[in-house]
Every structure is written in C-alpha cells, then in structure tokens.
Amino acid sequence: MGSKYRNRPTRPGRFLLIILLILTLVTIAGGYIFFFENEKPVASFESTGEYIGQDSIVQYLVSDQKSGIRSISLNATQGEIKKVLHSVTFPRSSYKGHVGPLEDNKSLPFDAHKHGFKDGSLTLTLEVTDFSFNGWLKGNKTVVQKHVTIDTKPPRIQILHSEKYIIPGGSGIAIYRLSENNCRHGIAVNGHFNPGFLIGDGRDDTYISFFALPFDAEKIDSLAITAVDIAGNSADVPFSTVYKADKKKKDKINVSDGFLSKKIPEFQQYYPAMSGSSLDKYLYINNTIRKQNNKEISNLCKNPLDERLWEGKFLRMAGSSRAGFADYRTYFYKSKAIDNQVHLGMDIASTRRAEVKAANRGEVIFADYLGIYGNMVMLDHGQGVFSLYSHLSEINVAPGDKVKQKAVLGLTGTTGMAGGDHLHFSMLVNGIFVMPKEWWDQHWIDVTIAEPITDSKF
C-alpha cells in the first residue's frame, strides 16, 4: 500500500514543477513574440508624382519599428523590360532588440531613356523585408506598387506677341501658345517669374503673361517664356525687348519737429518696440518698417486671380499730383540729409476726406493698417495686376469683397507717413511696383494689351 505512492511528487515538488513549466511556456511565448513578430514594414513612395520626366527623382520611405529592416528592393517594369533601380541588404547587428535599421529614405535619380524605357506606362515596385523569423525565417514582407506615366517630351512654346520695348518701372505682355495645358508657365525677367494665364477669349491653348521691369533695373539680363510640365520637363524660349532708359526724378523732403511729434505716437501704437529719439524712430520707420511693408505687399501679390477682371484704362482720382512714381527722395532734418528712399506710387491731393474709388473692377485682398502706408486697400484685378490705395482716413470695404470700377473704397486722409491729406496710389504687376500713368492711358492699354490680344487670333 505504501509503495503505490512512493514516487509521487510531494506538494512542494509539484508546485515547483508547475512554476518551471509556466516559466518555460512564458519564455517560449516571449521568444516567439520577439523573434516571430508579424508586424509588416511600412513602405511608401515619397514626392513621386503620377508623371516622370527625362530627369526625375524616385523617392521612397520605409520603416520597421520592431525587428528592423533586412532588405529593400526597388524595381521598374515596362512590358518585358524590368530594371533594378536600387537593392540593399543590411547585416544583422545582433539577436536582440532592433537588429536592423528602423528607417531608410532614399532619393534616386531616374533617367528613363538610360534604363531603356519609352514614354508610356511604367510600374514601380518597392519590396521590403524585416528581420523577423516569421514566414519560415524569411521575415515579414511589404510590397508597394506605383503606376506612373513616363513623359520625356518638353512642352512646345510658340510666341504670338512680345513687347517691343520697356522702360524701368514699365509694364508689358507676351502672348504665346503651349502644346500642353497642365504646365507652370510664364515670363522670367531678370530672374523674376511672372505667371501666365489663359487669355480668356475661349482659346484653350493660348496664354498671356503680364510682366514688369523694376524701377531700378539698369538693363535686361534675361527675358524668356518658360514652361514646365507635370513631369518636370522644361522649355525656355528667349525673346528680345528693347530697354529704354528713363531719367531719374529727384525730390527733397524736409522733416520737421512738428511732423515728428505728430507722427511718431501713431507709429508707436503699432510698433511699441521702437526706441531712441524721435529722429531715431523716424529713421527706423522710414527704413526697416518700409522694407517690411513692401515685402508684405509683394507677398499679397503671389496668388493672383486667374480671371482678368479689369477692362479698359484704370481711373485716376481727380486732383493735383503731389509726388510722382520712382521719385528719388532725399530727406532733410534741420538742413542735414538724413535718409534716401524711392517713392513707389503717385500722390494725388483733392479735397479733405475725398472719396477714394476703385480704379477698375477687382477683389479686395487687403483692407487694414500697414505701417508707412497707413490705412490701405489693395485690389486684385486678376492675372497679376494689382492696385493700392493708402493713407486713408476711413476704409469702407473688407477682404473678399468684389468691387466694380468707381466703387467707393474709403476716404483720403493722413494715416501712415503722410504729411497732408492725399491719396497714395500704386499699381503693381506680380509684386513689382510699376508706373501708374501707363495704366491710366487708354491708348497705352489699346496698343500694349487690347490690340495684341486681337491680333494673336489670326
């Protein structure tokens, strides 16, 4: 009877055996979870569009936050042609933790013709494996494909009209035809890009670009119509425009203590960090704030409306001219020259608090206080043409308002750097201040814009 239970484990022995069994199972489970993790790598094509040009970039981003990346393969296939664009296998760094890189990001040059591919459909295949023992030790695998179109032909540009001559601060146009619709195109003048737009008369392949020459340009270094299609193929067609020098106009501005005592408190409200004497603050406003204001105005012009809203000449406010465009000003304080600036508009004086009307049809893109300009309104007239109205005592419109020609925008005043009640009026083409007198002249509008548009139809 006693021999029947002699080899049976005691209670403590059985408990220890159970503990060892549990630990063994936990170790096996932990090892399986660690070495046989089944989380697949993440893979994607970055910044690779639907079209690939002659010289393009194929970029991928892969990651694996568990065991790490074991191998990456990038292939391109077109019909029977298959090319390996990139292949890499990483060595195992250890048998615990992250044994391969957690992430890899590459930008690879892709020359379609060099690889033997023709224009047309192409399939990119990105294959990534990790260091997991899952899948009979082969690891987890992710395969991502992207179907793209190879297009290596640059757009064709046909010039229909180009400006004959231009002066510093002047405006001009070019009219051209493109072989492709989906392009970024326009005119590059001395490195400044002026976007092009559909001409707006029903033709779906004909475009117009308004461009300007800055008031201080001493020559035309480069002038060309440029086009870049969706695949990145580019074309440039230079054209000639005669540069006509213009005489510089000079002006003197006397800065009095009375002017400083009147104006500095106004600016101090908006720029409380100003310090120093009243003259120091004035020079800070006339230089630093002026540059900031003009940069903000230029930025407002970066996304012009596609549609040309304006028609005919721009209206000039009735009144006498107090200052002209591109006047080179020397500022004097107590008979001593203290500063030099250029006046980028026309000053027109009428009666006090006179109505300021829209020079042409447009959309309000700014209606607020802006430094030296004081209370200011800007209109986008479409296709890169803008008008500016400043020193207002009152603003009657808001951003987003669509206004007709002669709509009242506000009233003249003395806000900003204005010594007396007047309107400061500016015209801009793609962020460059230009001569308003051209845009006030119906003959100039006809000869420079209207007639070339009509002639380009034939």
Number of C-alpha atoms within 10 A of each C-alpha: 5 5 6 7 9 9 7 9 11 11 9 9 11 12 12 12 13 12 12 12 12 12 12 12 12 12 12 12 13 12 12 14 14 16 20 20 19 18 17 20 25 18 22 17 20 15 11 16 17 12 19 26 23 20 14 21 18 18 16 18 15 22 19 24 16 22 29 23 31 25 19 20 16 20 16 21 16 16 9 5 11 16 14 13 17 13 13 11 13 15 13 15 12 9 11 9 12 17 20 23 22 17 15 13 14 14 15 13 12 17 16 20 14 9 14 11 19 15 16 13 16 22 16 20 18 24 18 26 22 31 28 27 18 18 12 9 11 13 25 24 22 17 16 14 16 15 15 16 17 21 20 23 15 20 21 15 19 13 17 18 17 19 18 14 13 18 21 23 23 22 24 19 19 25 25 21 21 18 13 16 16 13 19 15 26 25 27 18 18 15 11 17 17 23 25 27 22 21 21 14 11 8 11 13 13 24 24 25 23 21 29 25 24 22 21 12 14 14 14 16 9 13 19 19 26 23 26 18 21 20 22 21 19 20 17 19 14 13 16 13 15 12 16 13 12 13 6 11 12 13 15 13 13 15 19 13 13 8 13 15 12 12 19 19 13 15 21 14 10 12 15 9 8 17 11 9 9 16 17 12 19 19 16 15 22 18 15 10 18 19 13 15 15 19 12 13 19 16 12 18 21 13 13 20 17 16 14 19 18 19 12 16 17 23 17 19 19 12 14 11 15 12 16 22 22 23 19 17 16 17 19 16 14 10 9 11 14 14 14 15 15 17 18 25 24 23 22 20 22 16 12 14 18 20 19 25 19 27 28 24 21 25 22 22 19 21 21 18 18 23 23 23 23 22 25 27 28 27 29 28 25 19 25 26 23 28 22 22 28 33 30 30 21 18 19 12 19 16 14 14 13 17 21 16 15 16 17 16 25 24 23 28 25 21 26 23 21 20 15 13 22 29 32 26 25 22 27 25 26 26 25 25 28 27 26 24 17 18 20 16 15 15 14 15 17 14 11 19 19 15 11 18 22 10 10 14 10 6
